Amino acid sequence: MCGIVGYVGAQSALDVVLAGLRRLEYRGYDSAGVAVLAGDQVACVKKAGKLSQLEKALVDDPLPGSDATGDGHGGATGIGHTRWATHGGPTDTNAHPHLDASGRCAVVHNGIIENFAALRDELAARGTAVRSQTDSEIAAHLLAEEYAALEGSAQPGGARLAGAMRAVCRRLEGAFTLVALHADAPDVIVGARRNSPLVVGCGEGEAFLASDVSAFIDHTRTAMELGQDQVVEVHPDRAVVTGFDGAPADARTYRVDWDASAAEKDGHDSFMLKEIAEQPKAVADTLLGRLDPALGTLTLGPELGLDPAVLRDAEKVVVIACGTAHHAGLVARLAVERWAKLPCEVELASEFRYRDPIVGPRTLVVAVSQSGETADTLMAVRHAREQGATVLAVCNTNGSTIPRESDAVLYTHAGPEVAVASTKAFLTQLVACLLLALHLGEVRGGPGDELRATARALGRAPEDVASVLATMEPVRELARGLAHQETVLFLGRHAGYPVALEGALKLKELAYFHAEGFAAGELKHGPIALVEPGLPVIVVVPSPAASGVLHGKIVSNIQEIRARGAHTIVLAEEGDEAVVPYADHLIRVPAVPPLLQPLVAAVPLQVFACELATARGNDVDQPRNLAKSVTVE
């Protein structure tokens, strides 16, 4: 959720850190702060509110060492943080960085330290005053104590700081990323991670630590991803990685395959609008090299690297995911059961390990996460692997934790998704899940003709999505006209049900009012009590060619709500005339195979939510109370 940036090198650390924090604003935050080494002192400023408040404070009262002093360290080592409040409200005191009692050690922290209360009591018993309400400040005090305990050792300052960090981490429980600097170790920053992301940027004569590569992409595209329970000691020319136990450890170095311009708005009013517009390309990139659309054949096996026998002998599939990714999993269930003839369960990752899920060596667990750092999903992955299951990750972020801890990974290629509410990540998750289901169907001898026909149709998905985007002005106009509403209901059947859930979620995230998605057949089992004159109800209609019975039932649902005065907004494929008499507004999408309909049906609902929220004056890139990557349970 929060953003971390650290820098050591020849540039002004303050300038580099502030620029990195700007790159991370999309993650959601409510306070910000920086600390830099100025000579042999730590200078720190932190403010509640947006980054602009911090920048104003720095203009009014400049930090010493705002520019590199040329002495090899002054002003050229710094850390910064954008905080999303958990322990204690968004105040100047609770903002990061946190300093120890001497003011010579500064720490920033992401995650939650679960045993902080006991550690705080220990500090108080030793006479250390904790100034903030946070769980994070105790790390600064503990780190300073451990650093002092190493005084007199033959180790240089950086090694002492890394050793102190390892000692602290061994005492902490929970999920955390920690980054620290110390006035006695001027040319080094130290970081540690457990269940929370941290990546090193490796430049020429400079180095970076950050929670996301976007923080340093302007400076270097060479990155090093830390593993679980590792500490890194970062110098301008090298990074030394160890485990919490002090043993040397390896960290994978990779090259970031997108540049800074990919995270810019590119002429759009918001990142979300840009990312909606990028969906045809994102879908095409996710299909690239995995599907021959002319022949309807897949080439997924070598990329996954799983023994085909694992897929042939699997007794069931379990999809674990949260939020939007969970909705993609609901579509995956339909596809896996249709094409692979395997039972498939879809679980909210946040609930998965708190019951007794029946998984084992013949279970294929599919973990879906845009960031690859979603804490609930990561914990579910670990639980599944403890039970002997094979885990396959569907993820957008190269080198992130969930893919590294899984047996195989199928990367989506959405590129950076900055807006908090997911759009192109959702569509590429759908594509990846459909590819996986088709592959399972092939390996297990599923219906060949249907698989090939569906694969060919999937190959046309980029053009289908582009055609939907080209017809969205009536949807925008409709959304602006409904901006005064306070409730919208969404109905769907079969593959349209997950689309209804996703449409409702987008409206809740962006417009901040009540929206609910229902399986249309459940309408008569209670939700119909909500229907009143003028209530907007959006209905996702399945293809009449695919299932005449199902189509007829949902037409009856539309008639039922219209008879009670609801304002019916009907999303139906081209050529479906049976719904026309009952639609107050009709949204057309291309006719595609039934299990591919979510790829085109979700797009108008994204546009609808974005336009309605904008008409209400909301920031669609940073919805309130939300963050892009939820890295705490």
N, C-alpha and C positions, 0 to 999 in steps of 0.2 A: 504494500500500500504506500508506505512512505518512500521518499527518495533519498539516496545517499550519493555524495560525490566526494572524492578525495584526490589530491594532486600533490606530486613532488617533482620538481624540475626547475627550469630556468625562467619560466614565465611568472607573471603575477598570479599567485595562487588564488587570490580573491577573485580576479577576473575570470579565471578558468572555472572555479567552483560555482560562481554565480551563473555563468553561461550554462554549465551542466545542470544546475537546478532548474533553469528555465526549460531545458529540454525534458525534465521530468515532471513538469507541472501537471501534465495530463493524468498522472497517477492519483491525484486527489490529495489534498492536504489542507491544514488550517493554521499552520505556523511555519516559520522558516528561520534558519540561523546559520552562521559561519564562524569558524575559528581559524586563524592563521598564526604562524610563527612570525613574530616581529623581533628580530634580534634573538635574545634569550628569554623572551616572554611569549605567552599565548594571549592574543587579542581576540575577543569574542563579542559578537553582537547577534541577538536573536529577538524576533518580534512575532507576536500573534498576528494572524491575518495572512494576506497574500504576499507573494514575493516582492511586490511593489512596495509594501510597507517596510520590508527589510532594506530594500534599495534606498528608500527615502531616508531611513535612519543612518545609512552609511554615507549619504551625501551630507546630512546635517552634522554628523560627527564621524569623520573618516577614521578608519582603523590605521594604526601604525603598520607599516609594511604593506600598504595597498599596492605598491609596485615592487618588483624585485629589486633588491638593494645592491646586487652585484657581489655580495660577500659569500655567495654560495648557499645561503640558506634563508636570510631574512626575507619574508614575504613570499617565498617560493614553495612553501609547504602549507597546505591547508585542507580543511574538511568542511563539508556543508550538509544540510539536511532539510527536507520538507517533511513535517510531521502531520499525521492524521491521529487525532487524540484518541487514546484508549484509557490509560491511567491518568486521570486529571484532565481538566478542560484545556482548551486552547488559549494559554496565557503566555506572556513573555517568559515567566519563570519555568514553566513546563516545557517550553520549546527547547530543541537541541541546537547546538552541542551542550553537553553538561560537563562542568569542570569539577576537579577534585577540590579539596579544601585549600590547597596551596595555589590553585589557579595555574598549575604548570602542566596538567594533563587534561586533554579534552577528548570526549567520546561522543559518537552518534550511534543510534541503535534503531534497527527495525525489528519488529516481532514483539513477543511477550515473554518476559522472564517470570515463570510461574512461581518460583520460590523467592520472589523479591522481598516479600514481607518478612520472612525469617532472616534474610540477609540484611535487611534494613535494621532489624532489631539488634543484630550482631554489631553493626556499625555504631548504632546509638550506644550500645553498652561500652564501646571503646571510646566514646566521646566525640564521634563524628556526627556533625549536624547535616541532615539531608534537607535541602532547601525546597525541592519540588515535590509534587504528588506522584511523580512518575515511577515506574519500575526501572527506568533506564539510568537514572542518576547513580544508582548504587554501583553500576559497572565502572564509572569513573573513579569512585572512591576505592573500590577493590583493586582496580588496575594500578592506581597510585601506590597502594599498600604493597602489592606484589612487586612493583618496580623498585620501591625502596628496599624491599627485602633482599634484592639482588645487588644492592650497592656494595662495592668492594670486590665484585667478581671481575674476572678478566674480560668479560664480554663487552663488546662495544655497545653503544646506546640502543641501536636498532635491534640487536639480538636480545638485549635485556627486555626491551619492550615486547618483543614477540614472546619471550619466555613468560613474562608477566601475563600477557593475553592468554596464553595456553592455560596457565594456572587458574585464571578467572573463569575461563570457559568450562573447565572441569567441575566448577562449583555451580554453574548455572543450569537450571532446568527450564525446558520450554523451547520455543523457536526464536532464533535471533540471528541478526547480522550486526556485528560491531566493527566500527572503524575508529582508530584512535591516533593521536599524535602526542608527543611529549616535548617540552622545551629542552630537555637534556639530549634529545635524539633528533637534531634539526633536519636531517636529510632523509627521513623515513616516515612512512605511515604504515600502520599495521591493521589488518582486517581479519575477521573470523566469521564463520557461518555455520549454522545448524538449522536446517529446515527453512531457510530464507535465502534469497539469491544474493550473490556477490560475484562480480566479475572484474578482472584486472585488464586495463588497457595498456598495451606495451608500445610506447612511442620511441622516437630517437632522442635519447638523453632526457626523457621524461616518462612518467608513468601515472596511471590513474587507478582509482578504485571506485566502483559505482554499483548501484543496484540494477542498472540497466545499461547496455552498451550505447544507447542513444545519448547518454550524458557526455561521452567523449568521442563520438563518431566524427566530429569536426577535426579531431586531432590525429586519430589513428583508427585503422580498421582491423588491427591485430589484437585479438582478445584472448584471455586465459580464463577459463571457467573453473572456479574452485569446486572441489568435491565436498561431500558431507563431512562435518567435523574436522575442518581444516583451518589453519592459520597461515596468513601470507604476510611476509615482511617485504615491503615494496620500497625499492630504491630507484633513483632515476634510470639506472642502467640494468637493473636485475630485480627478480622477484624470487624469494626463497619460501617454499611451501612445506609445511609440516602438518602432521596430525595433532590433535589435542594432546596426544601423549608425547609429542616431541619427535617422533620418528619422521624421517624425510618422506615426503609424499609427492606424487606426480599430479600435475594438473594439465588438462588438455588445452593446447593452443589452437585457435582456429581463426579464420578470416571472415569478418562480417560481410555478407554478400549484398548489402544495400548501403547507400550513402546518406548523408544528412538531408539531401533534397527530398528523399523519399518520405521524410517526416514533416515536410512543410505543406502548407495548405494548397499550394499550386493554383491560386486564383479563386478558390472556393471560400465561402463565408465561414465555414467551420471545417474541422477535421472530419466530422461525421459525414457531411455532404461529400467531401472528397473521397472518403472510404466507401460510401455507397456507390459513387461513380466509378470507383476502381474495381468493382466486383466482377465485371466480365473478364478483365485481365487476371484477377486473382484466381478465378475459377479455371481459366485456361492454364495458368501456371501450375495449379495443383494437378491438372490432368496431364501436363506435359511429360512425355517419356513413359507414361504408365498405361496408356491406352492408345490403340490404333483405331480411330473413329470410323475409318472406312471398312475395316474388317470386323470391327467389334471384338477385338482380342485385347487381352491384358498382358502386361509384362511386369507384374507387381512382385512375383515370387522372389527373384534375386534381391530386390531392394529390402524386403522384409527380413530375409535371411532365416526364416523359421523352417524347421524341418516339416515338409508337407505332411508327414505322419501325425504331427501334433495337431494340425488342422483337420485331418481326416478322422482322427480318433477322438476329437473333442466331443464331450457329451452335452455341453451347453456353453453359451456365451453370456457373459455378464458385462454390461457397460456401466462404468462409474463416471460421474460427471456432476457439475454444479451449474445452476443457472441456465444460460443460453446453451452451453455445451450439453446439458441434460436434455434439452429439446432436440438437439441433433441426435442424441442417443435414442430417443423415442422413434425417430425415423429409421435409424439403424436397426432397431429391433424388428420392424416390419420387413425390412429388406433381408436380414439374416434368416428370419423364419420362412420367408417366401422362397428365397433362392438357395439357401444352404440346408433347409429343412432341419435346422437346429433350434432347440428352445433358447430363447434369449430373454434375459432379464435386464431392466434398466434401473439402476439404483442411484439415488442422491448420495454422492460421496460423503456428505456430512453425516449421513445416517448409517452408512454401510457397516462400519466396524463396531457400532454400538449395539448390534444384535448378534446373532450367530449365523452369519451367511454361509450357505452350503457351497463352498468352493474347494477345489482340490486339484490334483495333477491333471485331470482331464477337463479342466475348465479353462476357457480362454477369456481373460479379463481384458476389456478394452477401456483404457483410461483416456478421456478426452479433456484437454485443457489447452487454451490458447497460449498461456504464458509458460506452461510447464512447471509452474511454481505454486499452483493453487494448493494451499495447505491441506484442505479437506481431502482433495483427490490424492495428494501425495501420501497422506496417512493411510488412505484406503488401498493404494498400490502396495504399500509395505505390508499391510495386513494380508492382502491376497497372496503375496509372494511367500509370506510365512506359512500359508496353508498349502503351498506347493503349486499354485496356479501359474500358468504362463500369462505374462502381462505384455500387451501391445499398446503403446502410447500413440495417440493421435494428437499432434502438437504443432504449434506454429513457430516456436522459439528454439533455434538450434542451440544445443549444448545445455539446455535447462535441466533441472533436476529429475523431473518425471521421466523423460526419455532415457536419461542415464541410468535410472534405477529399474528400467523395464527390460524385458527380453528382446523387444523389437520396437521400432518406431516407424510410423508413417507420418512424415512431415507434411503439413499443409504449407502452402507457399503464398500466404496472404500478404506478406511484407509487414512492415510496422503498422500496427493499429493503435492510433493515439487516442481517439475518442473512447471514453469509458464504456459507453453502451456498444456492444459488439454488433457489427454488421457483416463486413467481408469475412471476418473470422468464422462467423456462423455458416455462411455459404460454403466456405472451403472445408469446414468440418463435415458438412453434409456430403460434399463431394468425396472426401476421404473415406467416410463411413460407407458410402455407396460403392466405392471402388473395393473396399475390403469385403463387403458382402458379396459382390460379384466374384471376387477371387475365391472366397470360401465356397460359393456355389460351384465354381469350376473344379476346385480341388475335390469336392465331395460329389461330383457327378450330377449337378443340378440340371434344370431344364435348359439345354444348350441353345435352342432357338431363341427362347426368351432372353437368356443372358446376353447373347450377341446383339439382339435387337435393342435391348436396354443400353448396352455399352455404346452402340452407335448413337443412340439418342443422347446419352450422357456426353458424348463428344461434341454435340451441338449446343450444349448448355451455355457456353459463353455467348453465342449469338442470341439464344433465347433470353438470357438475362439482359443483354444490351437492348433487345427489342422492347422489353418491359420498361426499362429506364427511359426510353424515347417517348413513352406515352403517359408520363406521370403528371403533367400539368393539371388535368382534372382532379387527380388525387390531392394535389397541393391545395387547389381551390376548395375542395371539400373539407380538408383539414382546417383551413383558416376559418371556414364557416362554422366549425364545431368547437372552436377554441373556448367558447363560453361554457361548454358542458363540463360536468364533474364526474360522469361515469360513462364508460363504454364497455359493452360486453362483446366477446369474441366467441364464435361457435365454429366447430369443425368436426369432421368425421375422418376416420382412417388416417391417412397422411396429412389431412388438413387439421387434425386435432393438435399435433405439436406446433403447427403454424399458428393456430389460434392462441396457444400458450405463449409463443414467442412474440406475437403481436401485442398481447396484453402486457407482457413484461417490458417491451420497449416503451409503451405508453406510460407505464408506471415509472420507469426509470427517468424518462425525459420530461413528461408533462406534469408529474406529481399529483395525479389524481387517480381515483379508483378505476381499475380496469381488471376484468377477469376473463380467463379463457376456460371454456367448458367443452367437453365432448357433447356434441349436439343431441345425442340420444339421452343424455342425462338431464336435458332441459326440463322434462316433465317430472323429474324426481326432486324438485325443489327450486332450482334456479329460476324457473318461470315466474316465481313470486316477485322477482326483481323487475320484471318487464312492466313498463308503464308508458303512457303516451309520450312520444317524443324521444324515448331512450334510443340512442344509436346502438345498433347491433350489427357487427360485422360478421358475415357468414362465409367461410371458406368451403366452396362446393366441389366435391370430387367429380371426376370426369364421368359423364353419362355412358360413354363407350366402355369404360373400365368396369363399372358396376351399376347397372341400371337400377337394381333394388336399392342400393345404398343412396344413389342419387335421388331416387324418388322419395326416400325417407327424409332427406335433408330439405327437399323442396317442401315437404309437409311441415317441417320445423319452421321454415321461413313463413309459410302461410299462418302458422300458429302464432308467431310473435307479431306478425303484421296485423292480425286480427285484434291484437291488444294495443294497437296504436304505436308500436315501435317504429323507429326510423331504420329501414333495412338497407344495409350496404352490402351488396353481394359481390363476392369475388369468384368469378367463374371462367372457365376456359372458352376460347374463341369457338363459336358455333353452337354453344349451349343456349338454346332459345327457350327452354322450358322454364328458366328462372326469370325471364324478362318481365312477366306480368307482376311479379312479387318484389321487384327490386326498386327501391326509391333511388338508389344510386348503383350503377353497375360498373365494376372494375374487371377488365378483360386481361387474361394472361394466355400465353401460347398453350396449345394442346400438346401435352407431353405424356409419357408413360406415368401411371399413377404414383409410383414411388419417387419419381423425379419432380412431381408438382411442387414440393416445398421449395425447390430452388428458384422457381419463378413466383410462387405465391407469397413468399416472405418479403420480397422486394417492395411491393406497394405498401405493406404495413410498416416497413422501415421508413419509407418516405413520408407516410401519413403521420407517424409519431414525431419525426423530426420537424416537419412543417408545423404541426399543431403546437409543439413545445416552443418553437421559435415565435409563433404568433402570440404566445403567452409571455414572451420575454425571457425565456429560460436559456441558460447556457447549455447547449446540447452536448458540448464536448466534456464538460465537467459537472454532471448532475450532482445535486447535493447529497451528502452522506455516503457517496459511493467512491470506490477507488478501482483502478484498472486491474491490479493484481492483488487478490486477497491472499496474503501470505501468513495469516494467523487463523487458527481454528475458532 
